[in-house]
Amino acid sequence: MSEAHGPVTFRSRSFFPSVVTLAIAVSIVFLAYLAEGSLASQRVMVDLIMPVGLGWLASIYNVAYQCINGTKQRLVMAVILSAIIGVTFNPILTRMLIAGLEGDVAKASPLEASANRYRAVVVLGGGAFLGRNDEAQLNKDGHRIVLAAQLWHAGKTDAIICTGADNFVPGSESLDRKSLERYNPSRLGFELLRSLDVPEDRIFLIDGMNTSAEMTNLHLFLQSPPPTFPARGDIGLITSAFHIPRARRLAEARGLTLLPLPTSYRTGSAEPFSVIDLVPTAESGATFFQAMREHLASLVGR
């Protein structure tokens, strides 16, 4: 007889958590429709059925289930898990976290006539990748390279230094050295700048598997630069805005004075609240990871 009642008992225990989870999902979709229209509600539905969205809903279900059927310890663990997902993948919170790193935006554009002129600008690697069509392409940090080209054509710099070297390339054992070098961020930057009409002899390359190594190699380069490298003037540092604080700390630790030229901002100039932002997303999780890595680096002086 207990076997006959087993499924009924399970259904009765699952009914309340299911209703709560479904009610939350439907409420967010309906609220998005009322506030921002059908396109917003469709976007919310898509986000909810993505892996992170489903994981978030599952964590809510688990909290409701443990609240009715579980022990206090299980309920606490369920709440903690749901909170971790809700915080680390939340678009609003991750934007706030990354905005704290990006700091205040400079009021004057570095391209204005009155802006500073540099003997060289350093473009940190990470703004490009080698696409499947075997051509260098920009990624979400690609405005680093664009800004360098803009500064050159605006007459604001006499040289550009591209940095970066990958320490691992999948399938590299089957590549010759010439092919392998094409994967290096510095080489990709060189190819893109050349395609943007920056003269080859004004582009200099520096290796470095990470920012620390790049700054070490930059210090060595500036101690004994090639004859064609400009001798006097300020040096600018181009990298993503959230990365500027750590890059400058590493530069100063090596006795380098680099003037910041932040770009590739992760946050917009005006981002009003949207109901869509209530749903956790994988993209926000990636941004949270980047922001936490930068904040943790600052705690250990890196």
C-alpha positions in Angstrom: 0.0 0.0 0.0 2.9 2.3 0.7 4.0 1.9 -2.9 0.6 3.0 -4.2 0.8 6.1 -2.2 4.4 6.9 -3.0 3.8 8.9 -6.2 1.0 10.8 -4.7 3.2 11.9 -1.8 5.9 13.0 -4.2 3.5 15.0 -6.2 2.1 16.6 -3.1 5.6 17.6 -2.0 6.5 19.0 -5.4 3.3 20.9 -6.0 4.1 24.0 -3.9 7.8 24.4 -5.1 6.6 24.0 -8.7 3.9 26.6 -8.3 6.3 29.1 -6.7 9.0 28.6 -9.4 6.4 28.9 -12.2 4.8 32.0 -10.6 8.2 33.7 -10.4 9.1 32.9 -14.0 5.6 33.9 -15.4 5.6 37.1 -13.3 9.0 38.3 -14.7 7.8 37.6 -18.3 4.5 39.4 -17.7 6.2 42.3 -16.0 8.6 42.6 -18.9 5.7 42.6 -21.3 3.9 45.3 -19.4 6.9 47.5 -18.9 8.8 47.1 -22.2 6.7 45.2 -24.7 6.6 41.9 -26.3 10.3 41.9 -27.5 11.4 42.3 -23.9 9.2 39.5 -22.7 10.5 37.2 -25.4 14.1 38.1 -24.4 13.2 37.1 -20.8 11.8 33.8 -21.9 14.9 33.0 -23.9 17.2 33.9 -20.9 15.1 31.7 -18.6 15.5 28.6 -20.8 19.2 29.1 -21.1 21.4 26.9 -18.8 22.0 29.7 -16.3 18.4 30.7 -16.3 17.2 27.1 -15.8 19.8 26.7 -13.1 18.5 29.8 -11.3 14.9 28.5 -11.5 16.0 25.1 -10.3 17.7 26.7 -7.3 14.5 28.6 -6.5 12.5 25.3 -6.7 15.0 23.7 -4.4 14.6 26.5 -1.8 10.8 26.2 -1.9 11.1 22.4 -1.7 13.4 22.4 1.3 11.3 25.0 3.0 8.4 22.6 3.1 10.0 19.2 3.1 13.7 19.5 4.1 15.7 20.0 7.2 17.0 23.4 8.4 20.5 22.6 7.2 19.3 21.7 3.7 17.2 24.8 3.5 20.2 27.0 4.5 22.4 25.3 1.8 19.6 25.7 -0.8 19.3 29.4 0.0 23.1 29.9 -0.2 23.3 28.1 -3.6 20.4 30.2 -5.0 22.0 33.4 -3.7 25.3 32.6 -5.3 23.7 32.0 -8.7 21.5 35.1 -8.3 24.4 37.4 -7.4 27.3 36.1 -9.6 25.2 36.0 -12.7 23.0 39.0 -12.1 23.4 41.7 -14.8 22.7 44.7 -12.5 25.2 43.6 -9.8 27.9 42.7 -12.2 27.6 46.0 -14.0 28.0 47.8 -10.7 31.1 45.7 -9.9 32.8 46.3 -13.2 31.9 50.0 -13.2 33.8 50.4 -9.9 36.9 49.3 -11.7 36.4 51.4 -14.8 36.2 54.6 -12.7 35.2 58.0 -14.0 35.3 58.5 -17.7 37.6 61.2 -19.0 35.7 64.3 -20.0 38.0 65.1 -22.9 38.6 62.7 -25.8 42.3 61.7 -26.4 41.6 62.5 -30.1 40.8 66.2 -29.5 43.2 68.8 -30.9 44.1 69.9 -27.4 44.7 66.4 -26.1 48.1 65.1 -25.1 50.6 63.9 -27.7 52.6 60.7 -27.1 55.9 59.4 -28.4 54.3 56.0 -28.3 51.2 54.2 -27.1 51.2 50.7 -25.7 48.3 48.4 -26.8 48.0 45.5 -24.4 47.2 42.2 -26.1 43.7 40.6 -25.9 41.8 42.8 -28.4 41.9 40.3 -31.3 41.8 36.7 -32.3 42.6 34.6 -35.3 39.3 33.6 -36.9 38.4 30.4 -38.7 39.0 32.2 -42.0 42.6 32.6 -40.9 42.3 36.4 -40.6 42.9 38.6 -37.5 39.6 39.8 -36.1 38.5 42.2 -33.3 36.8 40.9 -30.2 34.9 42.7 -27.4 38.2 44.4 -26.3 39.0 45.2 -29.9 38.6 49.0 -29.5 42.1 48.9 -28.0 43.4 48.5 -31.5 40.9 50.9 -33.0 41.9 53.6 -30.6 45.6 53.1 -31.3 44.9 53.5 -35.1 42.7 56.6 -34.4 45.5 58.2 -32.3 48.0 57.5 -35.1 45.8 59.1 -37.8 45.0 62.0 -35.5 48.7 62.7 -35.2 48.6 62.0 -31.5 51.4 59.3 -31.4 54.6 58.7 -33.2 54.7 54.9 -32.6 52.5 52.0 -31.4 53.7 49.1 -29.3 51.6 45.9 -29.5 52.1 43.4 -26.7 51.2 39.8 -25.9 52.2 36.2 -26.6 50.1 33.1 -26.0 51.7 30.4 -24.0 49.4 27.7 -25.4 47.6 27.3 -28.7 45.4 24.2 -29.1 47.0 22.0 -31.8 50.2 23.9 -31.7 52.2 20.7 -31.9 51.2 20.5 -35.6 52.1 24.1 -36.4 55.5 25.5 -37.6 56.9 28.5 -35.8 55.8 31.0 -38.5 52.2 29.7 -38.2 52.3 29.6 -34.4 53.4 33.3 -34.3 50.2 34.3 -36.0 48.3 33.4 -32.9 50.3 35.9 -30.8 48.2 38.9 -29.7 51.0 41.3 -30.6 51.2 39.9 -34.1 47.4 40.0 -34.5 47.5 43.6 -33.4 50.2 44.3 -35.9 48.2 42.8 -38.8 45.0 44.8 -37.9 46.9 48.1 -37.4 48.6 47.6 -40.8 45.2 47.0 -42.4 44.1 50.3 -40.9 46.9 52.1 -42.7 49.4 52.4 -39.8 52.9 52.1 -41.3 54.7 48.9 -40.4 57.9 50.7 -39.3 55.9 52.6 -36.7 54.6 49.4 -35.0 56.8 47.6 -32.5 56.1 44.2 -31.0 56.7 42.9 -27.4 56.1 39.4 -26.1 54.4 38.6 -22.8 52.1 35.8 -21.7 50.3 38.0 -19.2 50.2 41.7 -18.1 53.0 41.2 -15.6 55.3 39.7 -18.3 54.3 42.4 -20.8 55.3 45.1 -18.4 58.6 43.4 -17.6 59.4 43.1 -21.3 58.3 46.7 -21.9 60.7 47.9 -19.3 63.5 46.0 -21.0 62.4 47.4 -24.4 62.5 51.0 -23.2 65.9 50.5 -21.6 67.4 49.7 -25.0 64.9 50.6 -27.8 65.6 50.2 -31.5 67.1 53.2 -33.3 63.8 54.0 -35.0 61.8 54.3 -31.8 61.0 57.8 -30.7 63.4 59.0 -28.0 61.4 61.6 -26.0 57.8 62.2 -24.8 55.0 60.5 -22.8 53.9 57.0 -23.3 50.2 56.1 -23.2 48.7 52.8 -22.1 45.7 51.5 -24.0 43.7 48.7 -22.5 40.2 47.9 -21.4 38.9 50.4 -18.8 38.4 47.7 -16.1 42.0 46.5 -16.6 43.6 50.0 -16.3 44.1 49.9 -12.5 45.9 46.6 -12.5 48.0 47.4 -15.6 49.2 50.6 -14.1 50.1 49.0 -10.8 52.2 46.4 -12.6 53.8 49.2 -14.7 54.7 51.3 -11.7 56.2 48.3 -9.9 58.7 48.2 -12.8 59.4 51.9 -12.7 57.3 52.7 -15.8 55.2 55.9 -16.0 52.3 55.2 -18.4 49.4 57.6 -19.0 46.1 55.7 -19.1 44.0 55.6 -22.2 41.0 53.4 -21.2 38.7 52.0 -23.8 36.4 49.0 -24.4 34.1 49.9 -21.5 31.9 47.1 -20.3 29.3 49.6 -19.1 27.4 52.2 -21.1 27.0 55.9 -20.5 23.3 55.4 -19.6 21.9 52.0 -18.7 18.4 52.4 -17.2 16.8 49.6 -15.2 15.3 46.9 -17.4 13.2 43.9 -16.3 15.4 41.8 -18.4 18.2 42.4 -16.0 16.3 40.4 -13.3 17.2 37.1 -15.0 20.8 35.8 -14.4 22.8 35.3 -17.6 26.1 33.5 -18.6 27.5 36.8 -20.0 27.0 38.5 -16.6 28.8 35.6 -15.0 31.8 36.1 -17.3 31.8 39.8 -16.4 31.6 39.0 -12.7 34.6 36.7 -13.0 36.6 39.4 -14.7 35.7 42.0 -12.1 36.5 39.7 -9.2 39.9 38.8 -10.7 40.8 42.4 -10.9 39.6 43.2 -7.4 41.4 40.2 -5.9 44.6 41.2 -7.8 44.4 44.6 -6.1 44.2 43.0 -2.7 47.5 41.1 -3.2 49.2 44.1 -4.9 49.1 42.7 -8.4 
